[in-house]
Amino acid sequence: MAPGERLALLPVASGIRLAYEGACAPDEPHVKNRRLLRRFRELEQLPSDDQQALLRTIDAFLAKAS
């Protein structure tokens, strides 16, 4: 095994999670549409009742679209 390959295994062996592609933090999903991600982050700040109402709206839209 080449030295570089051993280095690549170091985080895995240490239990460290890496964010690949530099697009997101380790605990965040990889999202292609950053505008949607920003909106969902804003929506998370709304009261629970408002979030539920928006989820019902999104669910209805997706059901009709498919």
Backbone bond lengths (Angstrom), bond angles and torsions (degrees), N, CA, C in turn:
res aa  C-N    CA-C-N  psi(-1)  N-CA   C-N-CA  omega(-1)  CA-C   N-CA-C  phi
1 M - - - 1.456 - - 1.527 108.29 -
2 A 1.301 116.13 134.70 1.464 121.56 -179.26 1.529 109.82 -73.12
3 P 1.348 118.23 153.55 1.470 120.68 -179.91 1.523 113.21 -55.76
4 G 1.331 117.06 -38.17 1.466 120.07 179.01 1.508 112.45 -63.80
5 E 1.322 116.75 -36.05 1.466 120.71 178.66 1.525 110.48 -67.51
6 R 1.328 116.64 -37.48 1.466 119.64 177.64 1.529 110.57 -64.93
7 L 1.335 116.53 -39.53 1.463 120.00 178.88 1.522 111.12 -64.24
8 A 1.326 116.79 -35.89 1.459 120.43 -179.80 1.521 111.17 -65.66
9 L 1.322 117.71 -27.25 1.461 121.41 -179.95 1.523 112.76 -83.76
10 L 1.316 118.21 -16.04 1.450 121.91 -176.59 1.531 113.85 -55.45
11 P 1.349 119.94 -49.86 1.463 118.68 179.15 1.523 112.36 -60.77
12 V 1.312 117.34 -37.78 1.463 120.66 -179.58 1.522 109.76 -65.21
13 A 1.323 116.56 -46.04 1.460 121.13 -179.80 1.523 111.21 -65.15
14 S 1.324 117.65 -29.22 1.462 122.05 -178.81 1.522 112.24 -87.05
15 G 1.322 117.63 -6.97 1.459 120.80 -178.26 1.511 113.22 80.31
16 I 1.315 118.07 17.68 1.464 122.40 -179.87 1.525 109.19 -89.91
17 R 1.339 116.41 133.23 1.469 120.73 176.09 1.510 109.00 -96.25
18 L 1.329 116.11 135.86 1.454 121.43 179.48 1.522 110.00 -110.81
19 A 1.326 116.09 149.83 1.462 121.33 173.73 1.520 107.22 -94.27
20 Y 1.306 116.84 110.18 1.450 121.04 -179.83 1.518 110.44 -78.02
21 E 1.296 116.36 153.69 1.459 125.50 179.96 1.515 112.64 67.06
22 G 1.315 118.95 1.13 1.451 122.45 177.91 1.511 113.94 61.11
23 A 1.320 118.66 15.09 1.460 121.80 -174.14 1.519 113.40 -87.31
24 C 1.321 117.23 -23.56 1.451 118.02 -175.09 1.518 110.46 -152.77
25 A 1.316 115.62 160.94 1.454 121.34 175.48 1.526 108.13 -69.44
26 P 1.321 118.01 160.61 1.464 120.27 -175.76 1.524 114.52 -56.07
27 D 1.335 118.25 -33.20 1.461 120.28 -176.58 1.524 113.36 -94.73
28 E 1.318 118.10 5.02 1.458 121.40 179.99 1.518 110.52 -103.08
29 P 1.316 116.07 145.72 1.464 118.91 178.33 1.522 111.20 -70.92
30 H 1.314 115.62 153.48 1.462 120.05 174.29 1.523 107.41 -83.53
31 V 1.317 116.75 116.51 1.461 122.57 -177.81 1.518 107.84 -120.89
32 K 1.326 116.46 129.58 1.462 120.37 179.61 1.521 111.67 -74.55
33 N 1.324 117.20 -37.59 1.461 121.28 -176.96 1.531 109.14 -95.79
34 R 1.315 115.55 97.47 1.472 120.28 -177.06 1.527 112.52 -65.10
35 R 1.306 116.92 -28.15 1.472 119.97 178.51 1.524 109.98 -63.35
36 L 1.336 116.69 -43.00 1.466 120.07 176.78 1.526 110.72 -63.23
37 L 1.298 117.12 -42.01 1.459 120.98 179.94 1.531 110.81 -60.91
38 R 1.335 116.40 -43.50 1.473 119.81 178.04 1.519 110.80 -61.09
39 R 1.329 116.70 -43.15 1.467 120.10 -179.89 1.524 111.19 -63.09
40 F 1.327 116.78 -43.18 1.462 119.33 -179.57 1.528 111.17 -65.45
41 R 1.314 117.11 -34.62 1.465 119.32 175.85 1.520 110.50 -64.90
42 E 1.321 117.37 -39.43 1.464 120.97 176.91 1.520 110.39 -65.98
43 L 1.335 116.59 -41.13 1.458 120.41 -178.98 1.521 111.75 -64.11
44 E 1.316 117.36 -30.19 1.459 120.57 178.94 1.524 112.12 -63.91
45 Q 1.320 117.39 -19.16 1.457 121.45 -179.70 1.528 112.32 -84.69
46 L 1.330 117.04 -11.81 1.457 121.01 -179.24 1.529 110.60 -75.25
47 P 1.337 116.43 159.08 1.465 119.71 174.66 1.534 110.57 -60.02
48 S 1.312 115.80 154.03 1.459 122.17 -176.65 1.535 112.66 -56.00
49 D 1.312 117.27 -40.10 1.479 120.30 179.94 1.522 111.02 -61.75
50 D 1.320 116.97 -41.72 1.466 120.88 178.23 1.526 110.99 -66.64
51 Q 1.327 116.71 -39.62 1.461 120.00 177.27 1.527 110.65 -61.43
52 Q 1.313 116.79 -43.87 1.460 120.47 -179.89 1.528 111.34 -63.47
53 A 1.335 116.99 -40.52 1.461 120.76 178.30 1.534 110.33 -62.72
54 L 1.315 116.83 -42.57 1.462 120.01 179.08 1.528 111.65 -66.83
55 L 1.327 116.96 -37.95 1.467 119.91 177.68 1.527 111.31 -64.06
56 R 1.325 116.71 -38.87 1.476 119.42 176.60 1.527 110.30 -63.49
57 T 1.326 116.94 -40.67 1.464 121.26 178.44 1.527 110.64 -63.67
58 I 1.330 116.66 -45.73 1.460 120.99 179.03 1.519 110.60 -62.90
59 D 1.324 116.76 -44.39 1.469 121.28 179.08 1.535 111.04 -59.60
60 A 1.335 116.91 -43.36 1.464 120.95 179.71 1.521 110.49 -64.70
61 F 1.324 116.93 -42.24 1.467 120.81 178.76 1.520 110.57 -62.22
62 L 1.331 116.72 -45.98 1.469 120.18 -178.70 1.529 111.67 -66.10
63 A 1.308 116.78 -36.93 1.461 120.45 178.67 1.536 110.15 -64.48
64 K 1.317 116.45 -41.06 1.471 120.63 -179.79 1.539 110.61 -70.88
65 A 1.329 117.33 -34.64 1.448 121.44 -176.30 1.536 112.79 -75.26
66 S 1.312 116.53 -23.06 1.467 117.60 -176.02 1.506 113.52 -97.79
